[in-house]
Amino acid sequence: MGKKMKDWLRFAVCYWHTWRGNGADIFGLGGSIKRPWDGDDMEAALTRVDVHFEFCQKLGIEYYCFHDRDVSPEGASVPETEAMFDQVADKLAAKQAEHEAKGVPRE
């Protein structure tokens, strides 16, 4: 109908499923996928941001989405958790400014 597919649909990379999922089966089978950026610490979270934007750029995908706050680790307290989320969010925003990808948080 004279339009490109991206004009009809917004393809997005789902952050959790792409970078945090381990291939586990919801019916009980454990996952087996291990990646160099796995981990629940800030270093791993910040590395995933770099990996994510490189991936989106290579595939030409302009959008991504994430669940709630799964882009950053849990802290020992609510203020610590929020501070870690803010640090990752700042890096996501800086990378969005560099690249074509745009974050689309799920509600």
Gaussian input, Z-matrix of N, CA and C with variables (Angstrom, degrees):
# hf/3-21g

backbone

0 1
 N
 C     1     B1
 C     2     B2     1     A1
 N     3     B3     2     A2     1     D1
 C     4     B4     3     A3     2     D2
 C     5     B5     4     A4     3     D3
 N     6     B6     5     A5     4     D4
 C     7     B7     6     A6     5     D5
 C     8     B8     7     A7     6     D6
 N     9     B9     8     A8     7     D7
 C    10    B10     9     A9     8     D8
 C    11    B11    10    A10     9     D9
 N    12    B12    11    A11    10    D10
 C    13    B13    12    A12    11    D11
 C    14    B14    13    A13    12    D12
 N    15    B15    14    A14    13    D13
 C    16    B16    15    A15    14    D14
 C    17    B17    16    A16    15    D15
 N    18    B18    17    A17    16    D16
 C    19    B19    18    A18    17    D17
 C    20    B20    19    A19    18    D18
 N    21    B21    20    A20    19    D19
 C    22    B22    21    A21    20    D20
 C    23    B23    22    A22    21    D21
 N    24    B24    23    A23    22    D22
 C    25    B25    24    A24    23    D23
 C    26    B26    25    A25    24    D24
 N    27    B27    26    A26    25    D25
 C    28    B28    27    A27    26    D26
 C    29    B29    28    A28    27    D27
 N    30    B30    29    A29    28    D28
 C    31    B31    30    A30    29    D29
 C    32    B32    31    A31    30    D30
 N    33    B33    32    A32    31    D31
 C    34    B34    33    A33    32    D32
 C    35    B35    34    A34    33    D33
 N    36    B36    35    A35    34    D34
 C    37    B37    36    A36    35    D35
 C    38    B38    37    A37    36    D36
 N    39    B39    38    A38    37    D37
 C    40    B40    39    A39    38    D38
 C    41    B41    40    A40    39    D39
 N    42    B42    41    A41    40    D40
 C    43    B43    42    A42    41    D41
 C    44    B44    43    A43    42    D42
 N    45    B45    44    A44    43    D43
 C    46    B46    45    A45    44    D44
 C    47    B47    46    A46    45    D45
 N    48    B48    47    A47    46    D46
 C    49    B49    48    A48    47    D47
 C    50    B50    49    A49    48    D48
 N    51    B51    50    A50    49    D49
 C    52    B52    51    A51    50    D50
 C    53    B53    52    A52    51    D51
 N    54    B54    53    A53    52    D52
 C    55    B55    54    A54    53    D53
 C    56    B56    55    A55    54    D54
 N    57    B57    56    A56    55    D55
 C    58    B58    57    A57    56    D56
 C    59    B59    58    A58    57    D57
 N    60    B60    59    A59    58    D58
 C    61    B61    60    A60    59    D59
 C    62    B62    61    A61    60    D60
 N    63    B63    62    A62    61    D61
 C    64    B64    63    A63    62    D62
 C    65    B65    64    A64    63    D63
 N    66    B66    65    A65    64    D64
 C    67    B67    66    A66    65    D65
 C    68    B68    67    A67    66    D66
 N    69    B69    68    A68    67    D67
 C    70    B70    69    A69    68    D68
 C    71    B71    70    A70    69    D69
 N    72    B72    71    A71    70    D70
 C    73    B73    72    A72    71    D71
 C    74    B74    73    A73    72    D72
 N    75    B75    74    A74    73    D73
 C    76    B76    75    A75    74    D74
 C    77    B77    76    A76    75    D75
 N    78    B78    77    A77    76    D76
 C    79    B79    78    A78    77    D77
 C    80    B80    79    A79    78    D78
 N    81    B81    80    A80    79    D79
 C    82    B82    81    A81    80    D80
 C    83    B83    82    A82    81    D81
 N    84    B84    83    A83    82    D82
 C    85    B85    84    A84    83    D83
 C    86    B86    85    A85    84    D84
 N    87    B87    86    A86    85    D85
 C    88    B88    87    A87    86    D86
 C    89    B89    88    A88    87    D87
 N    90    B90    89    A89    88    D88
 C    91    B91    90    A90    89    D89
 C    92    B92    91    A91    90    D90
 N    93    B93    92    A92    91    D91
 C    94    B94    93    A93    92    D92
 C    95    B95    94    A94    93    D93
 N    96    B96    95    A95    94    D94
 C    97    B97    96    A96    95    D95
 C    98    B98    97    A97    96    D96
 N    99    B99    98    A98    97    D97
 C   100   B100    99    A99    98    D98
 C   101   B101   100   A100    99    D99
 N   102   B102   101   A101   100   D100
 C   103   B103   102   A102   101   D101
 C   104   B104   103   A103   102   D102
 N   105   B105   104   A104   103   D103
 C   106   B106   105   A105   104   D104
 C   107   B107   106   A106   105   D105
 N   108   B108   107   A107   106   D106
 C   109   B109   108   A108   107   D107
 C   110   B110   109   A109   108   D108
 N   111   B111   110   A110   109   D109
 C   112   B112   111   A111   110   D110
 C   113   B113   112   A112   111   D111
 N   114   B114   113   A113   112   D112
 C   115   B115   114   A114   113   D113
 C   116   B116   115   A115   114   D114
 N   117   B117   116   A116   115   D115
 C   118   B118   117   A117   116   D116
 C   119   B119   118   A118   117   D117
 N   120   B120   119   A119   118   D118
 C   121   B121   120   A120   119   D119
 C   122   B122   121   A121   120   D120
 N   123   B123   122   A122   121   D121
 C   124   B124   123   A123   122   D122
 C   125   B125   124   A124   123   D123
 N   126   B126   125   A125   124   D124
 C   127   B127   126   A126   125   D125
 C   128   B128   127   A127   126   D126
 N   129   B129   128   A128   127   D127
 C   130   B130   129   A129   128   D128
 C   131   B131   130   A130   129   D129
 N   132   B132   131   A131   130   D130
 C   133   B133   132   A132   131   D131
 C   134   B134   133   A133   132   D132
 N   135   B135   134   A134   133   D133
 C   136   B136   135   A135   134   D134
 C   137   B137   136   A136   135   D135
 N   138   B138   137   A137   136   D136
 C   139   B139   138   A138   137   D137
 C   140   B140   139   A139   138   D138
 N   141   B141   140   A140   139   D139
 C   142   B142   141   A141   140   D140
 C   143   B143   142   A142   141   D141
 N   144   B144   143   A143   142   D142
 C   145   B145   144   A144   143   D143
 C   146   B146   145   A145   144   D144
 N   147   B147   146   A146   145   D145
 C   148   B148   147   A147   146   D146
 C   149   B149   148   A148   147   D147
 N   150   B150   149   A149   148   D148
 C   151   B151   150   A150   149   D149
 C   152   B152   151   A151   150   D150
 N   153   B153   152   A152   151   D151
 C   154   B154   153   A153   152   D152
 C   155   B155   154   A154   153   D153
 N   156   B156   155   A155   154   D154
 C   157   B157   156   A156   155   D155
 C   158   B158   157   A157   156   D156
 N   159   B159   158   A158   157   D157
 C   160   B160   159   A159   158   D158
 C   161   B161   160   A160   159   D159
 N   162   B162   161   A161   160   D160
 C   163   B163   162   A162   161   D161
 C   164   B164   163   A163   162   D162
 N   165   B165   164   A164   163   D163
 C   166   B166   165   A165   164   D164
 C   167   B167   166   A166   165   D165
 N   168   B168   167   A167   166   D166
 C   169   B169   168   A168   167   D167
 C   170   B170   169   A169   168   D168
 N   171   B171   170   A170   169   D169
 C   172   B172   171   A171   170   D170
 C   173   B173   172   A172   171   D171
 N   174   B174   173   A173   172   D172
 C   175   B175   174   A174   173   D173
 C   176   B176   175   A175   174   D174
 N   177   B177   176   A176   175   D175
 C   178   B178   177   A177   176   D176
 C   179   B179   178   A178   177   D177
 N   180   B180   179   A179   178   D178
 C   181   B181   180   A180   179   D179
 C   182   B182   181   A181   180   D180
 N   183   B183   182   A182   181   D181
 C   184   B184   183   A183   182   D182
 C   185   B185   184   A184   183   D183
 N   186   B186   185   A185   184   D184
 C   187   B187   186   A186   185   D185
 C   188   B188   187   A187   186   D186
 N   189   B189   188   A188   187   D187
 C   190   B190   189   A189   188   D188
 C   191   B191   190   A190   189   D189
 N   192   B192   191   A191   190   D190
 C   193   B193   192   A192   191   D191
 C   194   B194   193   A193   192   D192
 N   195   B195   194   A194   193   D193
 C   196   B196   195   A195   194   D194
 C   197   B197   196   A196   195   D195
 N   198   B198   197   A197   196   D196
 C   199   B199   198   A198   197   D197
 C   200   B200   199   A199   198   D198
 N   201   B201   200   A200   199   D199
 C   202   B202   201   A201   200   D200
 C   203   B203   202   A202   201   D201
 N   204   B204   203   A203   202   D202
 C   205   B205   204   A204   203   D203
 C   206   B206   205   A205   204   D204
 N   207   B207   206   A206   205   D205
 C   208   B208   207   A207   206   D206
 C   209   B209   208   A208   207   D207
 N   210   B210   209   A209   208   D208
 C   211   B211   210   A210   209   D209
 C   212   B212   211   A211   210   D210
 N   213   B213   212   A212   211   D211
 C   214   B214   213   A213   212   D212
 C   215   B215   214   A214   213   D213
 N   216   B216   215   A215   214   D214
 C   217   B217   216   A216   215   D215
 C   218   B218   217   A217   216   D216
 N   219   B219   218   A218   217   D217
 C   220   B220   219   A219   218   D218
 C   221   B221   220   A220   219   D219
 N   222   B222   221   A221   220   D220
 C   223   B223   222   A222   221   D221
 C   224   B224   223   A223   222   D222
 N   225   B225   224   A224   223   D223
 C   226   B226   225   A225   224   D224
 C   227   B227   226   A226   225   D225
 N   228   B228   227   A227   226   D226
 C   229   B229   228   A228   227   D227
 C   230   B230   229   A229   228   D228
 N   231   B231   230   A230   229   D229
 C   232   B232   231   A231   230   D230
 C   233   B233   232   A232   231   D231
 N   234   B234   233   A233   232   D232
 C   235   B235   234   A234   233   D233
 C   236   B236   235   A235   234   D234
 N   237   B237   236   A236   235   D235
 C   238   B238   237   A237   236   D236
 C   239   B239   238   A238   237   D237
 N   240   B240   239   A239   238   D238
 C   241   B241   240   A240   239   D239
 C   242   B242   241   A241   240   D240
 N   243   B243   242   A242   241   D241
 C   244   B244   243   A243   242   D242
 C   245   B245   244   A244   243   D243
 N   246   B246   245   A245   244   D244
 C   247   B247   246   A246   245   D245
 C   248   B248   247   A247   246   D246
 N   249   B249   248   A248   247   D247
 C   250   B250   249   A249   248   D248
 C   251   B251   250   A250   249   D249
 N   252   B252   251   A251   250   D250
 C   253   B253   252   A252   251   D251
 C   254   B254   253   A253   252   D252
 N   255   B255   254   A254   253   D253
 C   256   B256   255   A255   254   D254
 C   257   B257   256   A256   255   D255
 N   258   B258   257   A257   256   D256
 C   259   B259   258   A258   257   D257
 C   260   B260   259   A259   258   D258
 N   261   B261   260   A260   259   D259
 C   262   B262   261   A261   260   D260
 C   263   B263   262   A262   261   D261
 N   264   B264   263   A263   262   D262
 C   265   B265   264   A264   263   D263
 C   266   B266   265   A265   264   D264
 N   267   B267   266   A266   265   D265
 C   268   B268   267   A267   266   D266
 C   269   B269   268   A268   267   D267
 N   270   B270   269   A269   268   D268
 C   271   B271   270   A270   269   D269
 C   272   B272   271   A271   270   D270
 N   273   B273   272   A272   271   D271
 C   274   B274   273   A273   272   D272
 C   275   B275   274   A274   273   D273
 N   276   B276   275   A275   274   D274
 C   277   B277   276   A276   275   D275
 C   278   B278   277   A277   276   D276
 N   279   B279   278   A278   277   D277
 C   280   B280   279   A279   278   D278
 C   281   B281   280   A280   279   D279
 N   282   B282   281   A281   280   D280
 C   283   B283   282   A282   281   D281
 C   284   B284   283   A283   282   D282
 N   285   B285   284   A284   283   D283
 C   286   B286   285   A285   284   D284
 C   287   B287   286   A286   285   D285
 N   288   B288   287   A287   286   D286
 C   289   B289   288   A288   287   D287
 C   290   B290   289   A289   288   D288
 N   291   B291   290   A290   289   D289
 C   292   B292   291   A291   290   D290
 C   293   B293   292   A292   291   D291
 N   294   B294   293   A293   292   D292
 C   295   B295   294   A294   293   D293
 C   296   B296   295   A295   294   D294
 N   297   B297   296   A296   295   D295
 C   298   B298   297   A297   296   D296
 C   299   B299   298   A298   297   D297
 N   300   B300   299   A299   298   D298
 C   301   B301   300   A300   299   D299
 C   302   B302   301   A301   300   D300
 N   303   B303   302   A302   301   D301
 C   304   B304   303   A303   302   D302
 C   305   B305   304   A304   303   D303
 N   306   B306   305   A305   304   D304
 C   307   B307   306   A306   305   D305
 C   308   B308   307   A307   306   D306
 N   309   B309   308   A308   307   D307
 C   310   B310   309   A309   308   D308
 C   311   B311   310   A310   309   D309
 N   312   B312   311   A311   310   D310
 C   313   B313   312   A312   311   D311
 C   314   B314   313   A313   312   D312
 N   315   B315   314   A314   313   D313
 C   316   B316   315   A315   314   D314
 C   317   B317   316   A316   315   D315
 N   318   B318   317   A317   316   D316
 C   319   B319   318   A318   317   D317
 C   320   B320   319   A319   318   D318

   B1=1.4370
   B2=1.5299
   B3=1.3242
   B4=1.4477
   B5=1.5208
   B6=1.3190
   B7=1.4648
   B8=1.5195
   B9=1.3271
   B10=1.4505
   B11=1.5250
   B12=1.3270
   B13=1.4641
   B14=1.5297
   B15=1.3467
   B16=1.4638
   B17=1.5271
   B18=1.3449
   B19=1.4502
   B20=1.5328
   B21=1.3255
   B22=1.4567
   B23=1.5292
   B24=1.3348
   B25=1.4637
   B26=1.5203
   B27=1.3100
   B28=1.4599
   B29=1.5244
   B30=1.3070
   B31=1.4511
   B32=1.5202
   B33=1.3307
   B34=1.4583
   B35=1.5273
   B36=1.3100
   B37=1.4610
   B38=1.5216
   B39=1.3176
   B40=1.4582
   B41=1.5268
   B42=1.3052
   B43=1.4665
   B44=1.5208
   B45=1.3348
   B46=1.4669
   B47=1.5244
   B48=1.3041
   B49=1.4619
   B50=1.5210
   B51=1.3146
   B52=1.4553
   B53=1.5226
   B54=1.3283
   B55=1.4684
   B56=1.5195
   B57=1.3199
   B58=1.4624
   B59=1.5236
   B60=1.3186
   B61=1.4554
   B62=1.5209
   B63=1.3298
   B64=1.4650
   B65=1.5195
   B66=1.3145
   B67=1.4570
   B68=1.5173
   B69=1.3239
   B70=1.4623
   B71=1.5236
   B72=1.3109
   B73=1.4554
   B74=1.5234
   B75=1.3271
   B76=1.4594
   B77=1.5258
   B78=1.3260
   B79=1.4566
   B80=1.5232
   B81=1.3409
   B82=1.4560
   B83=1.5129
   B84=1.3133
   B85=1.4575
   B86=1.5230
   B87=1.3114
   B88=1.4540
   B89=1.5168
   B90=1.2964
   B91=1.4575
   B92=1.5151
   B93=1.3047
   B94=1.4630
   B95=1.5238
   B96=1.3137
   B97=1.4594
   B98=1.5268
   B99=1.3234
   B100=1.4638
   B101=1.5188
   B102=1.3221
   B103=1.4610
   B104=1.5250
   B105=1.3353
   B106=1.4684
   B107=1.5279
   B108=1.3131
   B109=1.4611
   B110=1.5254
   B111=1.3287
   B112=1.4598
   B113=1.5244
   B114=1.2872
   B115=1.4574
   B116=1.5059
   B117=1.3165
   B118=1.4592
   B119=1.5220
   B120=1.3208
   B121=1.4597
   B122=1.5263
   B123=1.3154
   B124=1.4645
   B125=1.5216
   B126=1.3298
   B127=1.4604
   B128=1.5311
   B129=1.3241
   B130=1.4684
   B131=1.5236
   B132=1.3363
   B133=1.4633
   B134=1.5266
   B135=1.3241
   B136=1.4671
   B137=1.5304
   B138=1.3356
   B139=1.4700
   B140=1.5179
   B141=1.3489
   B142=1.4756
   B143=1.5190
   B144=1.3212
   B145=1.4660
   B146=1.5331
   B147=1.3229
   B148=1.4704
   B149=1.5241
   B150=1.3384
   B151=1.4759
   B152=1.5269
   B153=1.3148
   B154=1.4670
   B155=1.5282
   B156=1.3177
   B157=1.4640
   B158=1.5297
   B159=1.3140
   B160=1.4717
   B161=1.5200
   B162=1.3388
   B163=1.4606
   B164=1.5291
   B165=1.3368
   B166=1.4698
   B167=1.5208
   B168=1.3113
   B169=1.4639
   B170=1.5261
   B171=1.3258
   B172=1.4706
   B173=1.5197
   B174=1.3471
   B175=1.4653
   B176=1.5195
   B177=1.3313
   B178=1.4602
   B179=1.5129
   B180=1.3311
   B181=1.4654
   B182=1.5222
   B183=1.3120
   B184=1.4581
   B185=1.5185
   B186=1.3323
   B187=1.4629
   B188=1.5153
   B189=1.3233
   B190=1.4581
   B191=1.5175
   B192=1.3154
   B193=1.4557
   B194=1.5270
   B195=1.3121
   B196=1.4574
   B197=1.5185
   B198=1.3216
   B199=1.4649
   B200=1.5222
   B201=1.2903
   B202=1.4576
   B203=1.5269
   B204=1.3387
   B205=1.4564
   B206=1.5350
   B207=1.3192
   B208=1.4702
   B209=1.5261
   B210=1.3007
   B211=1.4702
   B212=1.5266
   B213=1.3467
   B214=1.4642
   B215=1.5330
   B216=1.3337
   B217=1.4680
   B218=1.5192
   B219=1.3330
   B220=1.4678
   B221=1.5197
   B222=1.3072
   B223=1.4536
   B224=1.5190
   B225=1.3148
   B226=1.4603
   B227=1.5303
   B228=1.3210
   B229=1.4635
   B230=1.5220
   B231=1.3206
   B232=1.4636
   B233=1.5296
   B234=1.3344
   B235=1.4669
   B236=1.5433
   B237=1.3311
   B238=1.4694
   B239=1.5253
   B240=1.3298
   B241=1.4660
   B242=1.5251
   B243=1.3292
   B244=1.4649
   B245=1.5241
   B246=1.3222
   B247=1.4671
   B248=1.5282
   B249=1.3310
   B250=1.4714
   B251=1.5293
   B252=1.3357
   B253=1.4610
   B254=1.5293
   B255=1.3208
   B256=1.4691
   B257=1.5236
   B258=1.3265
   B259=1.4708
   B260=1.5333
   B261=1.3288
   B262=1.4690
   B263=1.5228
   B264=1.3330
   B265=1.4750
   B266=1.5242
   B267=1.3258
   B268=1.4670
   B269=1.5251
   B270=1.3364
   B271=1.4695
   B272=1.5248
   B273=1.3330
   B274=1.4663
   B275=1.5269
   B276=1.3257
   B277=1.4654
   B278=1.5263
   B279=1.3285
   B280=1.4663
   B281=1.5333
   B282=1.3222
   B283=1.4678
   B284=1.5263
   B285=1.3371
   B286=1.4600
   B287=1.5226
   B288=1.3100
   B289=1.4641
   B290=1.5255
   B291=1.3270
   B292=1.4712
   B293=1.5219
   B294=1.3242
   B295=1.4672
   B296=1.5242
   B297=1.2918
   B298=1.4611
   B299=1.5254
   B300=1.3317
   B301=1.4601
   B302=1.5206
   B303=1.3180
   B304=1.4542
   B305=1.5254
   B306=1.3198
   B307=1.4491
   B308=1.5167
   B309=1.3093
   B310=1.4554
   B311=1.5268
   B312=1.3643
   B313=1.4515
   B314=1.5195
   B315=1.3261
   B316=1.4658
   B317=1.5028
   B318=1.2891
   B319=1.4769
   B320=1.4999
   A1=110.95
   A2=115.95
   A3=120.02
   A4=116.20
   A5=117.60
   A6=120.50
   A7=110.20
   A8=115.67
   A9=120.72
   A10=108.54
   A11=116.26
   A12=120.60
   A13=111.37
   A14=117.77
   A15=120.11
   A16=112.34
   A17=117.21
   A18=120.18
   A19=111.44
   A20=116.01
   A21=121.53
   A22=111.98
   A23=115.98
   A24=121.07
   A25=110.65
   A26=116.73
   A27=121.87
   A28=108.12
   A29=116.59
   A30=120.20
   A31=108.52
   A32=117.08
   A33=121.45
   A34=109.91
   A35=115.57
   A36=122.00
   A37=106.73
   A38=117.32
   A39=121.92
   A40=108.20
   A41=116.29
   A42=123.06
   A43=111.83
   A44=117.44
   A45=120.35
   A46=111.35
   A47=117.54
   A48=120.54
   A49=112.27
   A50=117.03
   A51=120.48
   A52=112.14
   A53=118.18
   A54=120.77
   A55=114.76
   A56=118.41
   A57=119.70
   A58=113.02
   A59=118.22
   A60=120.28
   A61=110.80
   A62=116.82
   A63=120.34
   A64=113.39
   A65=116.59
   A66=120.24
   A67=113.58
   A68=117.44
   A69=120.64
   A70=110.59
   A71=114.99
   A72=122.78
   A73=107.90
   A74=118.14
   A75=120.70
   A76=112.28
   A77=117.99
   A78=121.54
   A79=112.38
   A80=117.28
   A81=118.61
   A82=117.49
   A83=119.60
   A84=119.37
   A85=109.40
   A86=116.27
   A87=121.07
   A88=112.12
   A89=115.44
   A90=120.78
   A91=111.81
   A92=115.34
   A93=119.65
   A94=112.66
   A95=117.24
   A96=119.79
   A97=109.00
   A98=116.47
   A99=122.79
   A100=107.55
   A101=116.13
   A102=120.83
   A103=109.47
   A104=117.19
   A105=119.67
   A106=113.15
   A107=118.50
   A108=121.52
   A109=112.73
   A110=118.08
   A111=120.55
   A112=109.77
   A113=115.46
   A114=121.44
   A115=110.01
   A116=115.40
   A117=120.73
   A118=112.03
   A119=116.63
   A120=119.87
   A121=109.85
   A122=116.39
   A123=121.12
   A124=112.12
   A125=117.48
   A126=119.69
   A127=110.51
   A128=116.56
   A129=120.59
   A130=110.82
   A131=117.24
   A132=120.95
   A133=111.32
   A134=116.77
   A135=120.46
   A136=111.36
   A137=117.39
   A138=120.94
   A139=110.31
   A140=117.12
   A141=120.89
   A142=111.44
   A143=117.87
   A144=120.60
   A145=109.49
   A146=117.28
   A147=120.71
   A148=111.52
   A149=115.79
   A150=121.21
   A151=109.69
   A152=115.89
   A153=121.36
   A154=111.92
   A155=116.70
   A156=119.11
   A157=111.94
   A158=117.36
   A159=119.18
   A160=110.23
   A161=116.29
   A162=122.20
   A163=111.08
   A164=116.57
   A165=120.57
   A166=111.30
   A167=116.22
   A168=119.93
   A169=110.88
   A170=117.11
   A171=120.41
   A172=112.05
   A173=116.50
   A174=119.76
   A175=113.29
   A176=116.95
   A177=120.13
   A178=113.15
   A179=116.89
   A180=121.37
   A181=108.56
   A182=116.56
   A183=121.78
   A184=114.06
   A185=118.57
   A186=120.54
   A187=111.14
   A188=114.66
   A189=121.17
   A190=108.12
   A191=115.46
   A192=120.40
   A193=108.75
   A194=115.46
   A195=119.94
   A196=109.08
   A197=115.80
   A198=122.18
   A199=108.78
   A200=117.12
   A201=122.29
   A202=111.89
   A203=116.98
   A204=120.76
   A205=110.90
   A206=117.12
   A207=120.13
   A208=114.19
   A209=118.13
   A210=121.03
   A211=111.91
   A212=117.04
   A213=119.48
   A214=110.63
   A215=116.56
   A216=120.15
   A217=113.07
   A218=114.75
   A219=122.25
   A220=108.47
   A221=116.19
   A222=120.96
   A223=110.84
   A224=116.04
   A225=121.53
   A226=111.38
   A227=116.77
   A228=121.68
   A229=108.45
   A230=116.45
   A231=120.31
   A232=111.18
   A233=119.34
   A234=118.90
   A235=112.95
   A236=116.54
   A237=119.16
   A238=110.84
   A239=116.87
   A240=121.44
   A241=110.27
   A242=116.84
   A243=120.72
   A244=111.60
   A245=117.37
   A246=120.76
   A247=110.68
   A248=116.97
   A249=120.12
   A250=110.12
   A251=116.40
   A252=119.47
   A253=110.74
   A254=116.48
   A255=120.78
   A256=111.47
   A257=116.74
   A258=120.58
   A259=110.74
   A260=116.72
   A261=120.28
   A262=110.12
   A263=117.65
   A264=121.28
   A265=111.04
   A266=116.99
   A267=119.99
   A268=111.27
   A269=115.98
   A270=118.88
   A271=110.69
   A272=117.42
   A273=120.62
   A274=110.34
   A275=116.95
   A276=120.93
   A277=111.12
   A278=117.19
   A279=120.42
   A280=110.57
   A281=116.85
   A282=120.44
   A283=110.90
   A284=117.53
   A285=120.09
   A286=110.41
   A287=116.75
   A288=120.16
   A289=111.15
   A290=117.51
   A291=122.99
   A292=112.62
   A293=116.74
   A294=122.24
   A295=111.47
   A296=114.58
   A297=120.91
   A298=112.73
   A299=118.63
   A300=121.44
   A301=110.80
   A302=115.56
   A303=122.30
   A304=108.31
   A305=118.08
   A306=121.66
   A307=111.15
   A308=116.46
   A309=121.80
   A310=106.67
   A311=119.07
   A312=120.48
   A313=111.52
   A314=116.01
   A315=120.93
   A316=109.53
   A317=116.46
   A318=121.09
   A319=109.17
   D1=25.42
   D2=173.24
   D3=82.96
   D4=4.00
   D5=178.76
   D6=-118.44
   D7=154.38
   D8=173.45
   D9=-77.22
   D10=157.48
   D11=-179.56
   D12=-57.37
   D13=-36.76
   D14=-178.92
   D15=-67.38
   D16=-17.82
   D17=175.59
   D18=-77.79
   D19=-21.14
   D20=-179.75
   D21=-95.26
   D22=-39.57
   D23=-173.47
   D24=-130.77
   D25=145.95
   D26=175.40
   D27=-101.15
   D28=96.95
   D29=176.26
   D30=-73.59
   D31=136.97
   D32=-176.91
   D33=-138.44
   D34=151.65
   D35=172.51
   D36=-91.56
   D37=124.03
   D38=176.71
   D39=-83.75
   D40=113.90
   D41=-173.02
   D42=-56.17
   D43=-50.56
   D44=-176.74
   D45=-60.72
   D46=-52.76
   D47=-174.66
   D48=-67.36
   D49=-33.20
   D50=-177.48
   D51=-81.23
   D52=-40.13
   D53=-171.37
   D54=-111.49
   D55=-17.83
   D56=-175.99
   D57=-115.02
   D58=-24.83
   D59=-179.79
   D60=-67.88
   D61=146.35
   D62=-178.87
   D63=-113.59
   D64=13.82
   D65=179.19
   D66=84.18
   D67=10.88
   D68=-179.07
   D69=-66.58
   D70=148.38
   D71=177.77
   D72=-91.91
   D73=132.07
   D74=-178.85
   D75=-63.08
   D76=-14.45
   D77=-179.73
   D78=-94.77
   D79=11.18
   D80=170.21
   D81=122.09
   D82=-15.68
   D83=-179.76
   D84=-77.20
   D85=131.71
   D86=-179.30
   D87=-70.06
   D88=157.98
   D89=179.22
   D90=-83.52
   D91=161.24
   D92=-177.80
   D93=-131.31
   D94=2.65
   D95=-177.10
   D96=-84.89
   D97=126.21
   D98=175.31
   D99=-123.75
   D100=133.36
   D101=-178.66
   D102=-125.55
   D103=154.70
   D104=-179.94
   D105=-61.73
   D106=-24.05
   D107=-178.16
   D108=-97.48
   D109=9.87
   D110=176.15
   D111=-67.99
   D112=153.24
   D113=178.90
   D114=140.24
   D115=159.40
   D116=-178.02
   D117=-111.10
   D118=23.99
   D119=179.17
   D120=-107.62
   D121=171.49
   D122=-177.27
   D123=-64.78
   D124=-37.52
   D125=179.82
   D126=-58.90
   D127=-45.24
   D128=178.74
   D129=-65.19
   D130=-41.76
   D131=-179.36
   D132=-62.19
   D133=-42.35
   D134=-179.45
   D135=-72.27
   D136=-33.66
   D137=175.72
   D138=-65.22
   D139=-40.34
   D140=178.70
   D141=-59.17
   D142=-35.50
   D143=178.55
   D144=-60.63
   D145=-46.02
   D146=178.41
   D147=-61.71
   D148=-45.74
   D149=-179.86
   D150=-61.62
   D151=-43.98
   D152=-178.25
   D153=-58.89
   D154=-49.62
   D155=-176.60
   D156=-70.62
   D157=-32.35
   D158=174.49
   D159=-64.14
   D160=-43.33
   D161=178.35
   D162=-60.27
   D163=-49.63
   D164=-179.66
   D165=-61.40
   D166=-40.59
   D167=-179.52
   D168=-65.04
   D169=-44.05
   D170=-179.27
   D171=-63.67
   D172=-34.87
   D173=-179.70
   D174=-89.90
   D175=-9.00
   D176=-178.95
   D177=72.47
   D178=27.15
   D179=179.61
   D180=-91.16
   D181=126.90
   D182=-173.75
   D183=-90.21
   D184=-17.39
   D185=-172.71
   D186=-124.82
   D187=155.29
   D188=170.55
   D189=-145.93
   D190=162.24
   D191=179.18
   D192=-140.08
   D193=158.82
   D194=175.80
   D195=-146.33
   D196=159.86
   D197=179.67
   D198=-91.33
   D199=127.25
   D200=172.96
   D201=45.11
   D202=-102.01
   D203=-176.80
   D204=-134.44
   D205=35.39
   D206=-176.11
   D207=-74.46
   D208=4.60
   D209=178.44
   D210=-83.81
   D211=-10.62
   D212=-177.78
   D213=-136.37
   D214=159.90
   D215=-177.96
   D216=-77.84
   D217=166.67
   D218=173.56
   D219=-80.47
   D220=140.21
   D221=173.93
   D222=-96.96
   D223=-177.17
   D224=178.94
   D225=-78.35
   D226=-14.31
   D227=179.72
   D228=-146.94
   D229=167.96
   D230=177.97
   D231=-61.69
   D232=-46.67
   D233=178.72
   D234=-60.69
   D235=-38.42
   D236=178.20
   D237=-66.97
   D238=-41.90
   D239=177.89
   D240=-60.87
   D241=-44.48
   D242=179.56
   D243=-65.20
   D244=-37.94
   D245=178.81
   D246=-65.29
   D247=-39.56
   D248=178.34
   D249=-67.61
   D250=-41.71
   D251=177.28
   D252=-60.23
   D253=-43.93
   D254=179.23
   D255=-59.98
   D256=-39.97
   D257=179.86
   D258=-64.25
   D259=-44.31
   D260=178.45
   D261=-68.28
   D262=-41.50
   D263=178.67
   D264=-60.74
   D265=-38.98
   D266=177.00
   D267=-62.34
   D268=-40.12
   D269=178.97
   D270=-69.68
   D271=-39.23
   D272=176.13
   D273=-59.78
   D274=-44.42
   D275=179.93
   D276=-63.77
   D277=-40.50
   D278=178.92
   D279=-65.08
   D280=-41.18
   D281=178.85
   D282=-68.00
   D283=-37.29
   D284=176.79
   D285=-61.24
   D286=-36.90
   D287=178.80
   D288=-66.77
   D289=-31.16
   D290=179.86
   D291=-79.12
   D292=-35.67
   D293=-170.52
   D294=-113.77
   D295=179.37
   D296=179.45
   D297=-85.11
   D298=-11.59
   D299=-175.18
   D300=-71.26
   D301=146.12
   D302=179.77
   D303=-129.85
   D304=132.41
   D305=179.39
   D306=-77.31
   D307=139.04
   D308=177.52
   D309=-130.80
   D310=87.26
   D311=-178.63
   D312=-62.55
   D313=139.76
   D314=175.61
   D315=-81.38
   D316=149.10
   D317=177.59
   D318=-104.29

